[in-house]
Amino acid sequence: GFRAKTFGRIYDKETGKPIPFAKIKVSFADNPGQVILTAVSDITGRYYILVADKGDYLLNIEGKSLTIEAAEKVINFDLWV
């Protein structure tokens, strides 16, 4: 059968390669100054973040910001930074 995706991966836009050990800071989209979670991708660029509520979050990855909508209380999208 089908399985839900358990992790996302962070890629470099220019090279297309995964970014190992990328630092991820998570904040609410409406309050970007308050970091609520931090995470680090693994050696292959994989990451997985559990959040308390569904909604919009701001991810700061290696100095680049992305707004993400967490529809299932988890952030596990493939991201290109």
C-alpha positions, 0 to 999 in steps of 0.5 A: 500500500501507500505510506505517508512521507516521513521526512523532507530533504533540503536541497541547494537550488544552484547545485541540486545537491542535498545540504547536510547538517543545515540549521533550521529555525522555525517561527510562526509566520505572523511572529518571525522574531520568535524562534519556537523550534530548531532542527538540523538536517542529517548527513543526507539533508533529511529533516522532520519537524513536529509542530503543535498546531496546523498553520503557517510557519516561517523556516529560516534555513542557512539564512534564507527564509521560507513560509510553509503551511503545516496542514498535518502538524508536521513539516516534512517538505522537500525544500530548495534554498 
